[in-house]
Amino acid sequence: MEEKENLITVNIDGQDLQVPPGTNMVEAAAMLGKEIPHYCYHPKLTIAGNCRMCLVELGMPGRDRATGEPMVNEDGTPKIMWMPGPAIGCGTKAAPGMHIKTDSPKALESREAVTEFLLINHPLDCPICDQAGECTLQEFSSSHGRGYSRFIEQKNVKPKRTRLGPRVTLDDERCVLCSRCIRFCDEVAGDSVLGFTDRGSYSTLTCFPGKELANNYSLNTVDICPVGALTSTDFRFKMRVWFLKETNSIDFETSVGVNTVVSAREGTIYRVKPRRNDEVNDTWMPDSGRELYKQVESGDRLKKCAINSVEASATDAIAKASEWLQGGGVAIVGSGQCSVEEQFALRAISDGIGAKGVYLVARYGEDDGILMSVDRNPNVRGALMTGLVNDLPDEQLGELGAKIDSGEVTTVFSVKEDLVAGGLTEDQVGKVKIVYLGTHENATSSRADVLIAGLTQFEKSGTVINQQFRLQKFSRVVPGPGGAIEDLYALATIQANLSGESYPSTIGSIWKQVGTEGSVFEGISFQSLSDQGQLLDGSAFERLLFREGKSLHFEPKKEAVAAD
């Protein structure tokens, strides 16, 4: 109620709208479904007012100069005094009684003039531009351009392939000097490396002398570039964007849980981009997370199941694994890279066989103060909340190693974790039978008595819980290799073999158990979970997180964010 009382009324194209104070007119118009074209404006960056594309007519209620009293029309309504020239919508903040016109003849004519200036030196090479299909200049020039050019002089030619850094290539001719990339580096990445040099039509984007655009967030400049100037060196000219199918996913490299969109065609992934979620990652993501899709087709990918190093069907491998897990003396090494559903099924296996211990392998790194947290596992909190483990993972599997040496543990079921990398010695690994469910070759897969080839995050669906205890879902992007099997199905089948009873093996069916009454997931289903995720009550686990140090949630700079 108090928030509604703080709203102010503005009028856009004759329609009254209540907005929070300080809302800029680009955002206000969007609330009414109206698009004010813009290039330099970005909702997560400071206002620059470079491009002048968002020109609107602006008026305010008039006041009598002599008395200071409001001026009114004959019908008693406030008299609006319109400014003689247009104003930029992005830099115009809502004020009581403000009126704007977004589609008046003056506003449209002003945008046509701006578009004409932008196209004077811009190459008309849309058919071969890497940004074609995603270019706002292409879109706005068709709706706000003249349709012909009056420019008869020679265009100013600029370099077409300038290396700004290891992952970003600049096509200088296409740059419209919006400065989004400069402001991103200054305000978000904290790496002031970009700037403009020269003047007029010779102005160009460049790196400061002796520097390059090499920070772990450099590709965000490509995402926010409104034209085809900044391009991803990795994605450049590989695929037309209108052929790509986009699927929502999550960045698995840290506990932040950055929301992403994965683009693929005919079973091949071409790129990963950030997806806006103001509660998690704004509109940004680390460059390192964009490389994860390459694990799908890497040379060390496991594509076949095996028993004693002999290729076997998934059915036979699962049957043999079930047999060995019934023998007693079994320890389980789970993973913070497994989904909630997989961890839930793994807990059922652990409870059913009376495991000698369940362990997670830790992945800790340096907190970069933006979107790379200390915890480099995406779903440790899932393991806590499903009851798979009761504590944060240790750096090494020392306790497990001691149990192996004492003979208490004779079989290890490892899911997605290399035991040697996790801290066991080669000698300890050689003392036990190993059942390994994973996706890539490593020291454990080469020693495994039963090898079950699983799927990467891009080949299955599921949920993970980030550092805020926000439950988020990801969806399958491409199918897995023919000889691999879905992790959840493998775990569910093993549990069914061990218990002699059926066990849910699909995402929808297992959530009927995960979301049962009284659990922390009560009332949730995979289908009902929104793309923005759902916060869970993680208060019971907060004490365990002090070991992680600063558990950062990225907070955008308030002065740089437009009011929503």
N, C-alpha and C positions, 0 to 999 in steps of 0.2 A: 504494500500500500504506500509506504514511504517512497519507494522507487518511482511509482506512478506520479506522486506529487512533485517529484523533482524533474519530470519531463517537461520539455518546452515544445511549443507548436510552431512548425514551419509549414509553408505552403509550397508544394512542388507541382508546377503545371496545373494550378487551380485546385489541387487536392491537399487538404490539411493532413499533417502527419506529426505524431508526437515522438520525439527522439530525446536521448540524453543530451545534456549540455556538452558542447564541444564536438559533436558529431559532424564530420565533414560531409559535404553535399554529395560526393560520389557514393558514400556509404548510405546516406539518407535516401537517395534516389533508388538505390538497389533494394531498399526495403519495400518500395512500391513496384518492384519489378522493372524499373527503368534503368537502362545502362547508359551512363555517361562515359564516352570513350576516353581512354587515358593510356599513357605509356609509362611515364615516370612514377606515377603513384603506385604504391604497394601498401597494403593494410598493415604490414609488419615492419615498415621502415618509416623514417622521418619524411616529412613533406619537403620536396625540393622545388616543385613548380617549374621544372625545366621545359617540358614538352609543349605546354599550353593547349593541349588537345581537349582538355575537359572544360572548355569555355562555356559559360552559361550566362544568362541575363540575371542580374541581381537587383532586388529592390527591398527597401525597408520602410516601415510605417513613418510617414512624415510628421514633423513637429513644426509648429509655427515659430518662426525665429524670434518674434517679438515677445510672445507670451510663454513659449515652451510647451504649450498645450498640444495634444495630438490632433492632427488634421484628419478630418473625416469627409467621406463622400456624402452626397445628398441622401443616400439611403442609410446613413449612420455607420457604414463600414469604414475601417481605417483607410486612409488614402496612401497608396504605395508610391514612393518616389523611386523610380527606376534609374539606376546609374547609366550614364551616357555610353560607357564602354563595357564589354563583357568582363567577367571575373572568372578566375580558375576555380572549378568546383572542389578540387582536392585541398586547396588552401583556404576555403571558405567554411568557417565553422558555424554551426547552428546558433542562431540568436532568436529571442522571442519576436514573433511577427515577421520573420524573414520570408521573403518570397523569391523563388527562382523559376526561370523558364529554361527547360532543357532542350526543347524542340522548337523554339521560336525561329523565325527567319534569320534574325541576327545571330543567334547561337549556331545555327547550321552553316551560315555563310562564314562565320569565323573559323569553324572547324575545317571547312573546305580550304580556306586560305592556309591554315596550319599544315594540312595534308599536302597541299601543293608545294610548300616549302620543304617538307620532309622528303618528298620524292624528287626534288631537283637533282640531287647527286646520288640518290639511292638507285642501285642497279635494278632493272625490271627483269629479274631472272627467277621469278617464282617457280617455274617448272623444274629448275635444278637446285633450288634452295633446300637445305636440310631442314629448315623450319616450316616448309610448306605444309599446310594442314593444321598448324598450331600457331601461326603468325598473326598477331593482332594488327600489325600494319597492313597485312593482306586483307584482313576482315574489315577494318575501319576505312581503308582507302576505297573499298567497293561501296560502302554505305555512306561515307562522308567525303569522298573525293569528287572531282569535277568530271572524271571520265575521259579527260584529254589533257595534254600538257601544252603549256604556252612557252616552255623553256626550249630555246633553239641553240643555246651555247653548248660547248663541249662539257660533258660531265667531269667532275674531279675524280680521278682514279686513285684508289688506295690499295694497299696490300690485301690479298685474299686469304692468306694462310699464315697468320702471325701466332707463334707459340707464346702464350702467356704463362704457361706452366705445364707440368707433366700430363695434366688431364684436360686442359682447356685450350681450344684453338679459336682465334679471333678472325672473323671476316670483316675487316675494317670498313669496307664500303657499305655494309649493311647497318652499321651502328647509327642509332638515332640520338645518341648522346643523352640518354634518359638518366644516367648515373645510378641506376638501381644497383648495379654490381659494385660500384664504389661505396655506396652507403651500406650495402650488406657487409662488405669486408671491414668497414670502419665500426659499424654498430653491433653486428652479430658475431662475426668471426674474430673480431679484435685483431685483425691483421691488415693494417693500412698499407696496402701495396699497390692499389690502382689509382689512376688519376687521368685527367685530360691534359693534353699539351696542344700548343698552337691555338689559332683563333679562327672564327668563321667557318667556312666550308672546309678548312684545313685542320680543324680540331680532330684529335684522334685519341682513342683510349690506349693507355700504355701502362706498364709497370714502372715503379720508381727505379732509378739506376741501381743496378746491383741486386735487385730483388725479382722474384717471380711469384706467380699465383700458385702456391704449392701447399697451402694449408689443407687440413682434412675436410674442409667444407667448401672447397673451391667450386665444385660442380653445382652448388646452389645458385651461383651466378648464371649458369646456363639455364636452370629452371626458371629464373625470374626474368631473363632477357626477353623482352616482348617481341623481338625480331630474330632474324637468323644470324646475328653478329657473333654471339658467344655459342660455341658448339662443343659437345663432348667429343674428345678425341677418340674415345672408345666406340661411341655410337655413330659417329659422323659418317653419313652416306651409306649406312648399312641396311636401312629399311625405311620405307615410306610409312609414316605414322598412321595413316588411315587403314593400313592392313593389320595393324596390331590390335590384339585383344587385351584389355587391361583388367587386372584382377587385384583386389585389395589384399595386402599382406602386412607382415610385421618384420622389422629389422631384428634379426636374431643375434647380433653381435654384442649387445649389452642389455642390462636390465631396464634401460630407459623405455624400451618398447616403441621405438619410432614407427609411426604409421607410414606405410609405403604403398605404391602402386607398381605392379610388375607387368611389363608389356611383353607379349609373346605372340608368335605366329607359327602355326603348324608344328607345335611341339618344341619350338626353340625360343628361348628367352633372349631378348635383345637389350633390355635396360631395366633399371629399377629407379624410381623417382619417389620423392616424399609425398605423402598425402596429408592434407591439413587436418590437424587435431589440436586445437588451441590449448587443451588441457595436458598435452604430452609433449609435442615437438613443434608447435606452431606450424610452419610450412617447410621446415628444414630437415636435413638428415646428413650424417657424415659420408664422405666419399667412400670410406672403407666398406660401408654397408652396401654400396652399389655393386661391389665386386663379388658378393656372395653368390650371385646366380651362376658364376663360372664353375662352382663346385658340381653343378648338375652334370656337366660333360667333361669333367677333369679326367686326366689320364689314369688316375689311381682309383677311379670309381669302382665299387663292388657291384657287379651286375648278375652274379650267380650265387646260389647257396651251395654249401659244401659240407661233407661229413668226412673227417680225417683227411682233409685236403683233396677229396675226390668230389667232383661236381655232383650235386644232388638236386632233386626237386625241392621246392619250398615246403611241400607237404611232408616229405621224408625228413627234412632238416628239423622242422618243428616237432615232429614225432620223436626224433632222437633227443632233441633238447628237453622235451617233456620227460622222457625216460630218465635222463641223467639228473634232472632237477628233483626227482623223487627220492634220490639216494641218500639224502641227509648230508650234513656238513657243507651246506650251500650258503654262500654269501652273494649279495647282489650289489653291483655297482650301477646305480642309476645315473641320470644325467640332468643337469639344469638346462639342457637343450631339448629335452623331451617335452611334449605338450602336456597339458593338464590331464587329458584323457589317457595318454600313455602312462603317466605317473600313477593315475588312479588304478589302472589295470596292473601295473607293476607292484603296487602296494597289495593288491589282492593275491598276487603270486607269493609275495613275501610272507603275508599272513598265513597263507595256506600251507606253505612248506616249513614254516617256523625257521626262517632264515637266520643264520648266525650273525647277521648284521647287514644293514643297508647303508651304502656310502654314496656320496656325491663327490665329484672332482671339482675343485675350485678353479675359477679363472678370474684372477684379479689383475687390474691394470690401473693406470693413473687416471684420475678424474680430470677431464680437460676443461671443466667449468661450463660446458655447453651441453652436449648430448652424448658424451662418452663417460659412463659412470664407472666407479671402481669395480663393481660386479660385472664381469663380462659374460655371464650366463644370462640368457633371456628369461629363465623360468625357475629360479631357485625358490621363489615364493610359492610357486605352484606345488613344488615338492613339500614345502612346509604345510600348506593349507590342505593338501590331500592326505597328509599324515604319512607320506612316504618316508620322510626323515623328521627328526625333532630338533635339528640344529643346523646352522650354516656349515657348508662343506669346509674341510681343512685343505691346506695347501697340498698335502701329500696323503697317500693311503697307508700311513704308518701303522694304524691299528689293524687294518686288514692284513698287512704284511706280517705282523706279529702272530696273528691267528693262523696264517698259512704255515709259518715256521714251526708253530706248536702242534700242527696237525689237526687243529680244531676245524679248519676250513679245508675241504678237499676239492670243491667245485666252485667256480666263480661264474656267475651270469652277469656279463657286462653289456650294458645297453649304451651304445654310442660313445664309449670312452675307451681310450687306449690305456691299458693298465700300466704299461711301462712309462708312458708320459705322465701318468697319474702318481708315480712314485714307487711302484713295485720294481724289484730287481728282476733281471732275466732269470736268475736262479729261483726266485719265488714264483714267477710265472710258470716255470717248468715243473713245479711241484703239484700243480692243480690241473684238473680238467677245466676247459674254458668253453663256455657257450657265449658266442659274440653276435650281437645284433647291431649292425652299423652300416654305414654308407661308403666308407673309403678305406683303402688299404692302410694298415699300420702294423706295429709290432705285435699287437694283440690279434688282429685278423689273420696274420701269417702263422700264429701259433694255435689258433682256435681249433678245438676238436669238432665243434659244430659251428658253422658260419651261416648266419641268416642275413642275406642282403636286404637292407631296408631302404627307406625313401628319405630324400631331403625335404626340407620345409616347403619347397616349391612344388612338390609332387603329392602333397596331402593337405588336408584341412585339420584345423584344431584350434586350441586356445592356449594362451600363455598369460602369466600375471606379472606385470612390471613392478618397478620399485615403488610405485604409489599404491600398490595392491589394486591396480586396475586390470580387470579381466578383459582381454582383447582377443579377437579371433582373426585367423588367417585362412585363406582358401587356396585350394589346389590351382596351380597355374598350368602345369604341363604333366603328362603321364610319366610314370617312372619306367626304368628299363624292364624288358620282358621277364628277366629272371629274378627280379626283386619283388618284395612283398610289402604291403603296408604294415608299418610298425604296430599300429593298434590291433590289426587283425592277427598278427603273429602272437602278440602278447595275450590277446583274448583266447586264441586257440590253445595256447600253452596252459592258461588258467583252466579252460574247459577240460583239457586232458588230465590235469592234475586233480581237479575236484570231481570229475565225472558228471558235471552239470554244465548246461549251456551258459555262456557268458557273452554279454553284448559286445559286438565287434565293429559297430559303426558309430559315428559321432552322435547321431541322433539318439540311438538306443542307449548308449552308455551314459548320456546326460540324464536319462530317467533315473539312473542310480546316483550319479554325481550330485544332482540337484534335489535329492530327497529332503524331506522335512527334517529340520534340526541341523542340517549341515550348513557350512558357511556359504554354500552355493544354492541354498534353498530358493526355489521358484525360478531359477534361471534355466534356459535351454539354449542350445547353440543357435537355433533359428531365431529366437527372440532377442539375442544379443545384438545391440546396435553396432554400427561401424565405428562409433566413438568409444566403445567399450563401456564397462560398468565397474564403478568403485566397489570394492569389498571391504568388510571390516577386518583390517589387519592388526588391530590394536594388541591382540594377544601375542603377536610375533614381533612387535616393535623392538623389544629388549634384545632380540637376537641380532638386530641390524647394526648395533653400535660397532661391531667388528668391521663393518664395511666402511666406517668413517663417515665422510660427508656424503649422504645419500641425496644427490642433487636432483631437484626438479627444475627444469629450465624455465625461468621466468622472463618473459620478454620485457624489454625496456619500456616502461609505461609511456614515456614521452614519445616513443616511436610507434605506438599502436593506436590505430583509429578506434573510436568508440563503436562497439557493436550494438 
